[in-house]
Amino acid sequence: MTVHPNDPLLPEAKMHIALPGAPVVARIVSSESCIRGKSASFVRHIGIDLSGTPLEGTFLAGQSFGVIVPRIDSKGRPHKVRLYSIASPSYGEDGFGRVISTTCKRTIEEIPDENDPKRSDGHPLILGVCSNWLCDQSVGSDILVSGPNGKRFVLPTNPSDHDYIFMATGTGIAPFRGMIHELLVGPPAGSPAHAKWKGLCQSKIHLVMGVPYRTDLLYDSWLRDLASTHPNFTYHTVISREPLPQLGHGPHTHHYLDARLDFFGTLLESKRTLIYACGLAGMQVGIFKTLAIAGFGAQYLTVHEEIAAIAPSHWTTEQIKRRVRPTHRCMLEVY
Ligand SMILES: Cc1cc2nc3c(=O)[nH]c(=O)nc-3n(C[C@H](O)[C@H](O)[C@H](O)COP(=O)(O)OP(=O)(O)OC[C@H]3O[C@@H](n4cnc5c(N)ncnc54)[C@H](O)[C@@H]3O)c2cc1C
């Protein structure tokens, strides 16, 4: 990938200190619902103590870690590792880098499989293995953890050199909770991280959070409080299954960006701005198309020559997935 003068300088992220085959034993220290209201989803903010393990102090906000369920799968093999973004800042929940956290959503689905005689009802309930196991664990339980994973979805070395548009769907909020904590709250007084902290970030920070229903919003009151006390931080919510006055029915995060280009345009034009998007696989398709149609493709996207002559409004989902890549000013984490 070509490096441009406005690309961010990123810190060296430590990776794969504990591999899934040789995980560390960590301990659950907190587990609480972080959903705004009564909802069909169940999402928990889970704190994990890494004290005394080689993973202590190694994570940067935005990285993820692995969880290995200590059971055997239906084929008699150990369960494969599942990744979870850390929701904590780089200095951890405690300022010592010992306690990381995540935002774990229970995977609960009805999946029709008429060919399976054991599922003759045609709509068997599927409970995701790891997310439900992790959410079931009580405070004090031991869990097997690997990581850190990922090196690009992190804040720049000098956060004040940039402004930020964070776009999240669902649990994609996890890395932004950590990053926003780092930018706007800071480590607890008296902690080792506090002594090294560069102070509150004065950059413009916009969080665009997309969920199906208002009750599904995560860390909502914390984010609202931060927005009301930090004029440089704006918290935008986009509710896809409830109509919004300006946007009509079914808006997703990219519709919001598009409908408010009068507002985001100057920010997107600025050489300081970085875009981070995290959440549902496919969310990048709408974001990339919106950016390209609005004329911001050159800063944030690399378009393969095969579709360079096609107007962005005619790009298909498949073309975007295969032929459009984010530049260093656009960080993407989708799953
Ligand atoms: C980089 C990264 C970061 C992530 N961060 C987070 C995060 O912060 N928070 C979070 O909640 N998740 C996160 N995830 C997703 C997480 O890793 C898991 O994929 C998720 O929790 C589901 O895992 P599970 O074991 O519960 O579900 P699984 O058991 O793996 O099931 C997953 C899906 O497989 C299908 N399936 C499973 N069993 C069957 C069956 N018997 N028949 C038919 N279909 C079936 C279903 O569609 C089901 O939803 C992240 C993923 C990545 C890659």
The ligand as a Tripos MOL2 file, in Angstrom:
@<TRIPOS>MOLECULE
LIG
   53    58     1     0     0
SMALL
NO_CHARGES

@<TRIPOS>ATOM
      1 C1        -11.5590   -9.1750   15.1420 C.3       1 LIG1
      2 C2        -12.8710   -9.6240   15.7610 C.ar      1 LIG1
      3 C3        -13.3730   -8.9270   16.8450 C.ar      1 LIG1
      4 C4        -14.5730   -9.3260   17.4220 C.ar      1 LIG1
      5 N1        -15.0630   -8.6310   18.4910 N.ar      1 LIG1
      6 C5        -16.2170   -8.9890   19.0770 C.ar      1 LIG1
      7 C6        -16.7190   -8.2480   20.1900 C.ar      1 LIG1
      8 O1        -16.1190   -7.2750   20.6580 O.2       1 LIG1
      9 N2        -17.8930   -8.6510   20.7470 N.ar      1 LIG1
     10 C7        -18.6030   -9.7470   20.2500 C.ar      1 LIG1
     11 O2        -19.6600  -10.0790   20.8120 O.2       1 LIG1
     12 N3        -18.1310  -10.4640   19.1840 N.ar      1 LIG1
     13 C8        -16.9590  -10.1220   18.6050 C.ar      1 LIG1
     14 N4        -16.4840  -10.8470   17.5380 N.ar      1 LIG1
     15 C9        -17.2430  -12.0340   17.0950 C.3       1 LIG1
     16 C10       -16.8110  -13.2680   17.9460 C.3       1 LIG1
     17 O3        -15.4740  -13.6230   17.6240 O.3       1 LIG1
     18 C11       -17.6650  -14.5000   17.6900 C.3       1 LIG1
     19 O4        -17.6800  -14.7510   16.3070 O.3       1 LIG1
     20 C12       -19.0830  -14.3730   18.1980 C.3       1 LIG1
     21 O5        -19.0910  -14.1540   19.6070 O.3       1 LIG1
     22 C13       -19.8700  -15.6770   17.9140 C.3       1 LIG1
     23 O6        -19.1550  -16.7450   18.4650 O.3       1 LIG1
     24 P1        -19.9160  -17.9600   19.1450 P.3       1 LIG1
     25 O7        -18.8850  -18.9780   19.5280 O.co2     1 LIG1
     26 O8        -20.8300  -17.4980   20.2250 O.co2     1 LIG1
     27 O9        -20.8170  -18.4920   17.9740 O.3       1 LIG1
     28 P2        -20.5300  -19.8020   17.0820 P.3       1 LIG1
     29 O10       -20.8350  -21.0320   17.8690 O.co2     1 LIG1
     30 O11       -19.1580  -19.6940   16.5010 O.co2     1 LIG1
     31 O12       -21.6390  -19.6330   15.9730 O.3       1 LIG1
     32 C14       -21.4930  -18.5770   15.0480 C.3       1 LIG1
     33 C15       -22.5270  -18.7300   13.9560 C.3       1 LIG1
     34 O13       -22.3430  -19.9510   13.2730 O.3       1 LIG1
     35 C16       -23.5930  -20.4610   12.8880 C.3       1 LIG1
     36 N5        -23.8180  -21.7690   13.5620 N.ar      1 LIG1
     37 C17       -23.2720  -22.1930   14.7170 C.ar      1 LIG1
     38 N6        -23.7130  -23.4210   15.0400 N.ar      1 LIG1
     39 C18       -24.5570  -23.7890   14.0530 C.ar      1 LIG1
     40 C19       -25.3250  -24.9540   13.7980 C.ar      1 LIG1
     41 N7        -25.3070  -25.9880   14.6350 N.pl3     1 LIG1
     42 N8        -26.0960  -24.9820   12.6850 N.ar      1 LIG1
     43 C20       -26.1210  -23.9320   11.8250 C.ar      1 LIG1
     44 N9        -25.3970  -22.8110   12.0140 N.ar      1 LIG1
     45 C21       -24.6380  -22.7310   13.1020 C.ar      1 LIG1
     46 C22       -24.6330  -19.4770   13.3190 C.3       1 LIG1
     47 O14       -24.8860  -18.5500   12.2730 O.3       1 LIG1
     48 C23       -23.9630  -18.7610   14.4550 C.3       1 LIG1
     49 O15       -24.4390  -17.4460   14.6500 O.3       1 LIG1
     50 C24       -15.2810  -10.4540   16.9170 C.ar      1 LIG1
     51 C25       -14.7690  -11.1460   15.8340 C.ar      1 LIG1
     52 C26       -13.5850  -10.7430   15.2540 C.ar      1 LIG1
     53 C27       -13.0580  -11.5280   14.0700 C.3       1 LIG1
@<TRIPOS>BOND
     1     1     2 1
     2     2     3 ar
     3     2    52 ar
     4     3     4 ar
     5     4     5 ar
     6     4    50 ar
     7     5     6 ar
     8     6     7 ar
     9     6    13 1
    10     7     8 2
    11     7     9 ar
    12     9    10 ar
    13    10    11 2
    14    10    12 ar
    15    12    13 ar
    16    13    14 ar
    17    14    15 1
    18    14    50 ar
    19    15    16 1
    20    16    17 1
    21    16    18 1
    22    18    19 1
    23    18    20 1
    24    20    21 1
    25    20    22 1
    26    22    23 1
    27    23    24 1
    28    24    25 2
    29    24    26 1
    30    24    27 1
    31    27    28 1
    32    28    29 2
    33    28    30 1
    34    28    31 1
    35    31    32 1
    36    32    33 1
    37    33    34 1
    38    33    48 1
    39    34    35 1
    40    35    36 1
    41    35    46 1
    42    36    37 ar
    43    36    45 ar
    44    37    38 ar
    45    38    39 ar
    46    39    40 ar
    47    39    45 ar
    48    40    41 1
    49    40    42 ar
    50    42    43 ar
    51    43    44 ar
    52    44    45 ar
    53    46    47 1
    54    46    48 1
    55    48    49 1
    56    50    51 ar
    57    51    52 ar
    58    52    53 1
@<TRIPOS>SUBSTRUCTURE
     1 LIG1         1 GROUP 0 **** ****
